[in-house]
Amino acid sequence: GAVVSQHPSRVICKSGTSVKIECRSLDFQATTMFWYRQFPKKSLMLMATSNEGSKATYEQGVEKDKFLINHASLTLSTLTVTSAHPEDSSFYICSATVAGRFQETQYFGPGTRLLVL
Amino acid sequence: DAKTTQPTSMDCAEGRAANLPCNHSTISGNEYVYWYRQIHSQGPQYIIHGLKNNETNEMASLIITEDRKSSTLILPHATLRDTAVYYCIVRVANTGNQFYFGTGTSLTVIP
């Protein structure tokens, strides 16, 4: 199957700083990537859909100015949590799909655990 | 919004088959049934998907009822490493279409 990586795997930052999380498709080109967040013992919540070369589409209730998404290439999408606060502490997961062989399936990255102090 | 309902938790003895049910009574004709699992603190792992025919791969079997309103994921010989949360998702198969996760079933495989 397709491989999706995320970097960093975990990050600790101070309140008020910004944190960037990278999502890469390693062996395929991803036309669409998705970003999720997950709180402890809860299910994944879709935050936004990221299409290469265009603006991301955010789910209702997700602040686009808070969570900046850039999908500059077919293998890389980034999520920047701006002016992070303790309530932004969560597990952030990306996924990717590709037209063609894997077009029906999303493949997920290993996740990034963010802790804001 | 998630369009599936699953039991909150299930236990299964190691070496036995694990049968995980999922109800999706409002599924549309062009929606597939997908199964993923998530082991603690990892990203979800794709298991299998199908439209109306039963499907089997190296990980599991997917049985979809004729009316497509429910399905069952079968892990034929559960191992301790199969302990995870299993998510059933319905979705139109298209690269741009989102996955909306429900609460899933927490499967515990017991030695």
Interface residues (C-beta under 8 A of the other chain):
Chain A: G1 V4 Q6 T31 T32 F34 Y36 S43 L44 M45 L46 T49 N51 F91 I93 S95 T97 V98 A99 Q103 E104 T105 Q106 Y107 F108 G109 P110 G111 R113
Chain B: A2 Y32 Y34 Y36 Q38 S41 Q42 G43 P44 Q45 Y46 H49 Y87 A93 N94 T95 G96 Q98 F99 Y100 F101 G102 T103 G104
